[in-house]
Amino acid sequence: MKRARTTKTGKVEKVIKAIVPTEKDKAEIHIPSAEPLYQEIRIDNELKDSEGATVELKPGADVDIHIEADKAATKKKTEDA
């Protein structure tokens, strides 16, 4: 099934070290195209590279944020009259 998608760009502003050893570090990502109150998101700073190795984001890294949804979760956009 085809999925609706968009990609936004962002930048890793900082990496926040976990206080508790069992928790993961967080990467704070700034998304300039988002609304002002929602321009920062925090995610676990743990990704997999193309070989399957665990890697981390560095502060200042440029990133792409991909958003996808099943076709059933979307509708045609209508023009305001």
Contacts in CASP RR format, 6 or more apart in sequence:
PFRMAT RR
TARGET T0000
AUTHOR 0000-0000-0000
METHOD contacts of the structure
MODEL  1
MKRARTTKTGKVEKVIKAIVPTEKDKAEIHIPSAEPLYQEIRIDNELKDS
EGATVELKPGADVDIHIEADKAATKKKTEDA
1 70 0 8 1.000
1 71 0 8 1.000
2 71 0 8 1.000
3 68 0 8 1.000
3 69 0 8 1.000
3 70 0 8 1.000
3 71 0 8 1.000
4 68 0 8 1.000
4 69 0 8 1.000
4 70 0 8 1.000
4 71 0 8 1.000
4 73 0 8 1.000
4 74 0 8 1.000
5 66 0 8 1.000
5 67 0 8 1.000
5 68 0 8 1.000
5 69 0 8 1.000
6 66 0 8 1.000
6 67 0 8 1.000
7 64 0 8 1.000
7 65 0 8 1.000
7 66 0 8 1.000
7 67 0 8 1.000
8 31 0 8 1.000
8 33 0 8 1.000
8 34 0 8 1.000
8 64 0 8 1.000
8 65 0 8 1.000
8 67 0 8 1.000
9 31 0 8 1.000
9 32 0 8 1.000
9 33 0 8 1.000
9 62 0 8 1.000
9 63 0 8 1.000
9 64 0 8 1.000
9 65 0 8 1.000
10 29 0 8 1.000
10 30 0 8 1.000
10 31 0 8 1.000
10 32 0 8 1.000
10 62 0 8 1.000
10 63 0 8 1.000
10 64 0 8 1.000
10 65 0 8 1.000
11 29 0 8 1.000
11 30 0 8 1.000
11 60 0 8 1.000
11 61 0 8 1.000
11 62 0 8 1.000
11 63 0 8 1.000
12 27 0 8 1.000
12 28 0 8 1.000
12 29 0 8 1.000
12 57 0 8 1.000
12 58 0 8 1.000
12 59 0 8 1.000
12 60 0 8 1.000
12 61 0 8 1.000
12 63 0 8 1.000
13 28 0 8 1.000
13 29 0 8 1.000
13 30 0 8 1.000
13 40 0 8 1.000
13 59 0 8 1.000
13 60 0 8 1.000
14 27 0 8 1.000
14 28 0 8 1.000
14 59 0 8 1.000
15 25 0 8 1.000
15 26 0 8 1.000
15 27 0 8 1.000
15 28 0 8 1.000
15 45 0 8 1.000
15 56 0 8 1.000
15 57 0 8 1.000
15 58 0 8 1.000
15 59 0 8 1.000
16 25 0 8 1.000
16 26 0 8 1.000
16 27 0 8 1.000
16 28 0 8 1.000
16 42 0 8 1.000
17 25 0 8 1.000
18 24 0 8 1.000
18 25 0 8 1.000
18 26 0 8 1.000
24 44 0 8 1.000
24 45 0 8 1.000
24 46 0 8 1.000
25 44 0 8 1.000
25 45 0 8 1.000
25 46 0 8 1.000
25 56 0 8 1.000
26 42 0 8 1.000
26 43 0 8 1.000
26 44 0 8 1.000
26 45 0 8 1.000
27 42 0 8 1.000
27 43 0 8 1.000
27 44 0 8 1.000
27 45 0 8 1.000
27 56 0 8 1.000
27 57 0 8 1.000
28 40 0 8 1.000
28 41 0 8 1.000
28 42 0 8 1.000
29 40 0 8 1.000
29 41 0 8 1.000
29 42 0 8 1.000
29 43 0 8 1.000
29 63 0 8 1.000
29 65 0 8 1.000
30 39 0 8 1.000
30 40 0 8 1.000
31 38 0 8 1.000
31 39 0 8 1.000
31 40 0 8 1.000
31 41 0 8 1.000
31 65 0 8 1.000
32 39 0 8 1.000
41 65 0 8 1.000
45 56 0 8 1.000
45 57 0 8 1.000
46 54 0 8 1.000
46 55 0 8 1.000
46 56 0 8 1.000
47 54 0 8 1.000
47 55 0 8 1.000
47 56 0 8 1.000
47 57 0 8 1.000
48 54 0 8 1.000
48 55 0 8 1.000
49 55 0 8 1.000
57 63 0 8 1.000
END
